[in-house]
Amino acid sequence: MDVHFTPEQEARLGQIASIEGIDVARLVQDAALRLIEDDLNFRMAVRKGIEQADKGIFVDEVEMDLRIRRLLSN
């Protein structure tokens, strides 16, 4: 599989890889895999939410407000 970057993007990737002490190919591979895993986790969470909604399982407004406050306070 080939991935193409502009010269500017390649230079930036080289800078980041140098700071991290890894080669550019490894940096890009790690980043791509992490992005795909994060996307998969997001999609699974959405599917779970839809399944719960289809079953009539919802979080009430007060609980949702508490959850959001906890998330934002961290």
DSSP file (Angstrom, degrees, kcal/mol; ACC not computed):
  #  RESIDUE AA STRUCTURE BP1 BP2  ACC     N-H-->O    O-->H-N    N-H-->O    O-->H-N    TCO  KAPPA ALPHA  PHI   PSI    X-CA   Y-CA   Z-CA
    1    1 A M              0   0    0      0, 0.0     2,-0.4     0, 0.0     0, 0.0   0.000 360.0 360.0 360.0 133.2    0.0    0.0    0.0
    2    2 A D        -     0   0    0      2,-0.0     2,-0.4     0, 0.0     0, 0.0  -0.904 360.0-170.2-112.0 138.9    1.4    3.4   -0.9
    3    3 A V        -     0   0    0     -2,-0.4     2,-0.4     2,-0.0     0, 0.0  -0.993  11.7-152.5-125.1 133.8    0.5    6.7    0.8
    4    4 A H        -     0   0    0     -2,-0.4     2,-0.3     6,-0.0    -2,-0.0  -0.895  12.8-177.8-114.4 137.8    1.6    9.9   -0.7
    5    5 A F        -     0   0    0     -2,-0.4    -2,-0.0     1,-0.0     0, 0.0  -0.897  31.8-105.3-126.4 156.0    2.3   13.2    1.1
    6    6 A T     >  -     0   0    0     -2,-0.3     4,-2.7     1,-0.1     5,-0.2  -0.361  40.8-105.3 -69.5 161.1    3.3   16.6    0.0
    7    7 A P  H  > S+     0   0    0      0, 0.0     4,-2.2     0, 0.0     5,-0.1   0.876 123.7  52.7 -56.5 -36.6    6.9   17.6    0.6
    8    8 A E  H  > S+     0   0    0      2,-0.2     4,-2.2     1,-0.2     5,-0.1   0.909 109.6  47.6 -65.6 -41.9    5.7   19.8    3.5
    9    9 A Q  H  > S+     0   0    0      2,-0.2     4,-2.8     1,-0.2     5,-0.2   0.904 111.1  51.4 -65.7 -41.1    3.7   17.0    5.0
   10   10 A E  H  X S+     0   0    0     -4,-2.7     4,-2.4     1,-0.2    -2,-0.2   0.899 109.4  50.6 -62.6 -40.1    6.7   14.7    4.7
   11   11 A A  H  X S+     0   0    0     -4,-2.2     4,-2.1    -5,-0.2    -1,-0.2   0.919 111.4  47.8 -63.7 -42.7    9.0   17.2    6.4
   12   12 A R  H  X S+     0   0    0     -4,-2.2     4,-2.5     2,-0.2    -2,-0.2   0.924 111.4  49.9 -64.9 -43.9    6.5   17.6    9.3
   13   13 A L  H  X S+     0   0    0     -4,-2.8     4,-2.9     1,-0.2    -1,-0.2   0.898 109.6  52.6 -60.3 -39.7    6.2   13.8    9.6
   14   14 A G  H  X S+     0   0    0     -4,-2.4     4,-2.2     2,-0.2    -1,-0.2   0.890 108.9  49.6 -62.7 -39.6   10.0   13.7    9.7
   15   15 A Q  H  X S+     0   0    0     -4,-2.1     4,-2.3     2,-0.2    -2,-0.2   0.942 113.4  45.3 -63.3 -47.9   10.2   16.2   12.4
   16   16 A I  H  X S+     0   0    0     -4,-2.5     4,-2.4     1,-0.2    -2,-0.2   0.926 113.0  50.1 -62.8 -45.5    7.6   14.4   14.5
   17   17 A A  H  X>S+     0   0    0     -4,-2.9     5,-2.2     1,-0.2     4,-1.2   0.893 109.8  51.8 -61.0 -40.0    9.3   11.0   14.0
   18   18 A S  H  <5S+     0   0    0     -4,-2.2     3,-0.4     2,-0.2    -1,-0.2   0.921 109.8  48.6 -62.6 -44.4   12.7   12.5   14.9
   19   19 A I  H  <5S+     0   0    0     -4,-2.3    -1,-0.2     1,-0.2    -2,-0.2   0.898 115.1  45.3 -61.1 -40.8   11.2   13.9   18.2
   20   20 A E  H  <5S-     0   0    0     -4,-2.4    -1,-0.2    -5,-0.2    -2,-0.2   0.616 110.0-124.0 -80.0 -13.2    9.6   10.5   19.0
   21   21 A G  T  <5S+     0   0    0     -4,-1.2     2,-0.3    -3,-0.4    -3,-0.2   0.805  73.3 107.6  75.2  29.6   12.8    8.6   18.0
   22   22 A I  S   <S-     0   0    0     -5,-2.2    -1,-0.3    -6,-0.1    -2,-0.1  -0.866  73.8 -95.3-130.8 166.6   11.1    6.4   15.4
   23   23 A D     >  -     0   0    0     -2,-0.3     4,-2.2     1,-0.1     3,-0.2  -0.455  35.4-112.6 -82.4 161.4   11.2    6.2   11.7
   24   24 A V  H  > S+     0   0    0      1,-0.2     4,-2.7     2,-0.2     5,-0.3   0.882 114.6  55.7 -61.0 -41.7    8.6    8.0    9.6
   25   25 A A  H  > S+     0   0    0      1,-0.2     4,-2.5     2,-0.2    -1,-0.2   0.917 109.6  46.7 -59.2 -43.2    7.0    4.7    8.3
   26   26 A R  H  > S+     0   0    0      2,-0.2     4,-2.9     1,-0.2     5,-0.2   0.908 110.9  52.7 -65.6 -41.1    6.5    3.5   11.8
   27   27 A L  H  X S+     0   0    0     -4,-2.2     4,-2.4     2,-0.2    -2,-0.2   0.937 112.9  43.5 -58.3 -48.4    5.0    6.8   12.9
   28   28 A V  H  X S+     0   0    0     -4,-2.7     4,-2.7     2,-0.2     5,-0.2   0.904 114.2  50.4 -66.1 -41.9    2.5    6.8   10.0
   29   29 A Q  H  X S+     0   0    0     -4,-2.5     4,-2.4    -5,-0.3     5,-0.2   0.940 112.5  46.3 -62.0 -47.5    1.6    3.1   10.5
   30   30 A D  H  X S+     0   0    0     -4,-2.9     4,-2.4     1,-0.2    -2,-0.2   0.915 114.0  48.5 -60.8 -43.7    1.0    3.6   14.2
   31   31 A A  H  X S+     0   0    0     -4,-2.4     4,-2.4    -5,-0.2    -1,-0.2   0.914 111.7  49.0 -64.7 -43.1   -1.1    6.7   13.6
   32   32 A A  H  X S+     0   0    0     -4,-2.7     4,-2.4     2,-0.2    -2,-0.2   0.926 112.8  46.9 -63.5 -44.8   -3.2    5.0   10.9
   33   33 A L  H  X S+     0   0    0     -4,-2.4     4,-2.5    -5,-0.2    -1,-0.2   0.901 112.1  50.4 -64.6 -40.4   -3.9    2.0   13.1
   34   34 A R  H  X S+     0   0    0     -4,-2.4     4,-2.6    -5,-0.2    -1,-0.2   0.912 110.7  49.7 -63.8 -42.1   -4.7    4.2   16.1
   35   35 A L  H  X S+     0   0    0     -4,-2.4     4,-2.4     2,-0.2    -2,-0.2   0.919 111.8  48.0 -62.2 -44.1   -7.2    6.2   14.0
   36   36 A I  H  X S+     0   0    0     -4,-2.4     4,-2.4     2,-0.2    -2,-0.2   0.903 112.3  48.9 -64.9 -41.5   -8.8    3.1   12.6
   37   37 A E  H  X S+     0   0    0     -4,-2.5     4,-2.5     2,-0.2    -2,-0.2   0.911 111.6  49.3 -64.7 -42.2   -9.2    1.6   16.1
   38   38 A D  H  X S+     0   0    0     -4,-2.6     4,-2.3     2,-0.2    -2,-0.2   0.908 111.8  49.3 -62.2 -41.6  -10.6    4.9   17.5
   39   39 A D  H  X S+     0   0    0     -4,-2.4     4,-2.6     2,-0.2    -2,-0.2   0.907 110.3  50.5 -64.2 -42.0  -13.1    4.9   14.6
   40   40 A L  H  X S+     0   0    0     -4,-2.4     4,-2.4     2,-0.2    -2,-0.2   0.923 110.5  49.4 -61.4 -44.8  -14.1    1.3   15.2
   41   41 A N  H  X S+     0   0    0     -4,-2.5     4,-2.2     1,-0.2    -2,-0.2   0.902 111.3  49.9 -61.4 -41.2  -14.7    2.0   18.9
   42   42 A F  H  X S+     0   0    0     -4,-2.3     4,-2.3     2,-0.2    -2,-0.2   0.937 110.9  48.6 -61.8 -47.2  -16.8    5.0   18.0
   43   43 A R  H  X S+     0   0    0     -4,-2.6     4,-2.5     1,-0.2    -2,-0.2   0.885 110.9  50.7 -62.4 -38.9  -18.9    3.0   15.5
   44   44 A M  H  X S+     0   0    0     -4,-2.4     4,-2.4     2,-0.2    -1,-0.2   0.902 110.1  50.1 -65.4 -40.1  -19.4    0.3   18.1
   45   45 A A  H  X S+     0   0    0     -4,-2.2     4,-2.4     2,-0.2    -2,-0.2   0.892 110.6  49.6 -65.4 -39.1  -20.5    2.8   20.7
   46   46 A V  H  X S+     0   0    0     -4,-2.3     4,-2.6     2,-0.2    -2,-0.2   0.931 110.8  49.6 -64.5 -45.3  -23.0    4.3   18.2
   47   47 A R  H  X S+     0   0    0     -4,-2.5     4,-2.6     1,-0.2    -2,-0.2   0.911 110.9  50.0 -59.4 -42.2  -24.4    0.9   17.4
   48   48 A K  H  X S+     0   0    0     -4,-2.4     4,-2.5     1,-0.2    -1,-0.2   0.914 110.7  49.9 -63.0 -42.6  -24.8    0.1   21.1
   49   49 A G  H  X S+     0   0    0     -4,-2.4     4,-2.5     2,-0.2    -2,-0.2   0.903 110.9  48.8 -62.6 -41.5  -26.6    3.4   21.6
   50   50 A I  H  X S+     0   0    0     -4,-2.6     4,-2.7     2,-0.2    -2,-0.2   0.916 110.8  50.8 -64.5 -43.1  -28.9    2.8   18.7
   51   51 A E  H  X S+     0   0    0     -4,-2.6     4,-1.2     1,-0.2    -2,-0.2   0.916 111.9  47.5 -60.5 -43.2  -29.7   -0.7   20.0
   52   52 A Q  H  <>S+     0   0    0     -4,-2.5     5,-3.1     2,-0.2     3,-0.3   0.911 111.9  49.6 -65.2 -41.5  -30.4    0.7   23.5
   53   53 A A  H ><5S+     0   0    0     -4,-2.5     3,-1.6     1,-0.2    -2,-0.2   0.906 107.0  55.1 -63.6 -40.4  -32.7    3.4   22.0
   54   54 A D  H 3<5S+     0   0    0     -4,-2.7    -1,-0.2     1,-0.3    -2,-0.2   0.813 108.9  49.0 -61.5 -28.7  -34.5    0.8   19.9
   55   55 A K  T 3<5S-     0   0    0     -4,-1.2    -1,-0.3    -3,-0.3    -2,-0.2   0.428 121.7-109.3 -88.5   0.1  -35.2   -1.0   23.2
   56   56 A G  T < 5S+     0   0    0     -3,-1.6     2,-0.7    -4,-0.3    -3,-0.2   0.663  70.6 144.5  81.6  15.4  -36.4    2.2   24.8
   57   57 A I      < +     0   0    0     -5,-3.1     2,-0.3    -6,-0.2    -1,-0.3  -0.804  20.6 159.9 -92.9 113.5  -33.4    2.5   27.1
   58   58 A F        -     0   0    0     -2,-0.7     2,-0.5    -3,-0.1    -9,-0.0  -0.903  41.3-121.3-130.7 158.5  -32.5    6.1   27.5
   59   59 A V        -     0   0    0     -2,-0.3    -2,-0.0     2,-0.0     5,-0.0  -0.876  37.2-122.8 -96.5 130.4  -30.5    8.3   30.0
   60   60 A D     >  -     0   0    0     -2,-0.5     4,-2.4     1,-0.1     5,-0.2  -0.263  25.0-104.8 -72.4 165.0  -32.7   11.0   31.5
   61   61 A E  H  > S+     0   0    0      1,-0.2     4,-2.5     2,-0.2     5,-0.2   0.850 117.8  52.7 -60.2 -40.1  -31.7   14.6   31.2
   62   62 A V  H  > S+     0   0    0      2,-0.2     4,-2.1     1,-0.2    -1,-0.2   0.938 111.3  46.3 -63.6 -46.8  -30.5   15.0   34.8
   63   63 A E  H  > S+     0   0    0      1,-0.2     4,-2.4     2,-0.2    -2,-0.2   0.904 112.0  51.6 -62.3 -41.2  -28.2   12.0   34.5
   64   64 A M  H  X S+     0   0    0     -4,-2.4     4,-2.5     1,-0.2    -1,-0.2   0.912 107.8  51.9 -63.5 -42.1  -26.9   13.2   31.1
   65   65 A D  H  X S+     0   0    0     -4,-2.5     4,-2.3     1,-0.2    -1,-0.2   0.908 110.3  49.2 -59.4 -42.0  -26.1   16.7   32.6
   66   66 A L  H  X S+     0   0    0     -4,-2.1     4,-2.2     2,-0.2    -2,-0.2   0.909 110.9  49.7 -63.7 -42.5  -24.2   15.0   35.4
   67   67 A R  H  X S+     0   0    0     -4,-2.4     4,-2.3     2,-0.2    -2,-0.2   0.910 111.5  48.4 -63.3 -42.6  -22.2   12.9   32.9
   68   68 A I  H  X S+     0   0    0     -4,-2.5     4,-2.5     2,-0.2    -1,-0.2   0.916 110.3  51.3 -66.0 -42.4  -21.3   15.9   30.8
   69   69 A R  H  X S+     0   0    0     -4,-2.3     4,-1.6     1,-0.2    -1,-0.2   0.905 110.2  49.9 -60.8 -41.1  -20.2   17.9   33.8
   70   70 A R  H  X S+     0   0    0     -4,-2.2     4,-0.6     1,-0.2    -1,-0.2   0.913 111.5  48.5 -64.0 -41.8  -18.0   15.0   34.9
   71   71 A L  H >< S+     0   0    0     -4,-2.3     3,-0.7     1,-0.2    -2,-0.2   0.912 113.8  45.9 -63.8 -42.1  -16.5   14.8   31.5
   72   72 A L  H 3< S+     0   0    0     -4,-2.5    -1,-0.2     1,-0.2    -2,-0.2   0.728 105.5  60.5 -75.7 -21.4  -15.8   18.5   31.2
   73   73 A S  H 3<        0   0    0     -4,-1.6    -1,-0.2     1,-0.2    -2,-0.2   0.619 360.0 360.0 -82.2 -11.5  -14.4   18.8   34.7
   74   74 A N    <<        0   0    0     -3,-0.7    -1,-0.2    -4,-0.6    -2,-0.1   0.451 360.0 360.0 -86.5 360.0  -11.5   16.3   33.9
